[in-house]
């Protein structure tokens, strides 16, 4: 039988993303859980290991509820004092906080500037010719929303995968992203697999199939706009073409995927 969460007073959300794991998050979680168990607090509290919470530079991290307390750079020694403080309704240890509700900014010792796409640059590309081009993001946190949006707004959008016939996005009936690495696009007659998630470094087949580079381009002569996908070895995996620069899908790419990267055509 699971824990009766109606009887819990506090919940501790421990980040279990890759950066936090490398920084020792598992030892932090074990220490917190051992303390709760040995002090007969197990049934009145709850601990959860989450996926990445987006603060890798402050690893390991933990969020405490009730309230909105974000802790940074945790160690097994620190977490015991933090847990005690919250369960005793004492003030949080502010020197260990990244953020708490009411603060107008976060306090990080390792703040990183946000990464934004660069402006489009005019290049003479081997395949595309003279074109304006910039790189977007290639993690599944960007690629899945991209394909989802284009499936929902398919007019004037086509997909061409290497060695396959072009497919109109209107012909894509469903998307399925339930496999570990692969997004699947289904038409009435076929399934197009796209490897978009992080893959093992020792699996060459997956490395060759994974979209590792996402380039947005505007061809100067033809005025064609689109997206080109490559693997880490520079091989082209496929392209998306939009029927015009005013296409709703291209406008989405400029605004959401590229965060309004500058495209100066003059």
C-alpha positions, 0 to 999 in steps of 0.5 A: 500500500502506498503512503497516505499523502493526506497525512503528510505535512511536507514534501521534498522534491529532489532533482534527479537529473544528470547534472544533479546525479553527477554532483552527488544527489543520490547521497543527499536523497539517501541521507534525507530518507534515512533521517526521516525513517529513523526519526519516525517522520516517514509517514508524515513527510514525502520525498520525490525524485524528479527529472531535471528541474532546470537549475543544473548550475546549482546541483544538487537541488531540492524544492520544499513544499509547503511554500516555495523553497529552492535549495542549491549545492546540497550535500548529505550534511546540509540536507539533514539541517534543512529537513529538520528546519522545515519540519520544526517550522523554523526559518529556512537556512537562507544561506543555502537557498537559491530562491524562496517565494517573495524574493525578487531574484534568485541567488546562485553562485554559478549563474549562467547566461541564457543561451539564445540562437545567433542571428542569421548569417549569410553563407554559401552553403554546399547544399543550399547555395547562398542562404541566410542560416542559423542554428536552433536547439536540438534536444527533444524539449524543442524538437517534440514541440516543433513537430507537434506544432507543425502537425497541428498547423500543417498547411504549406509544410512538407517533410523530406527525410533522406532517401524517402519521398516528401510528405505533406504534414497534412498527411501525418495523422498522429504523433507518438513519443512514447519510445525512449529515443524516438518520435514517430510520425504516422500517416495512413500507410507508413511510420517515420521514426525520428531519433530526438532524445539523448542516446548512448555514446557507444551506440553508433547506429543511434548516434547516426540517426539522432538529430544533433543539429537543427539549422533554420535557413532562408535561401536568397535566390529562391526565397525558400525557408526551411529547417535542415536536420543533421546528425553529429557527423554532419550527415543530412537526415532530412529537411522541412520546407515551408511554402513562404516566409509568411507561413504560420509554421515558419513564424512559429519557428522564428518566435518560439524556436529561435526566440526572434533571431534576427533575419536581416535580408537587406 
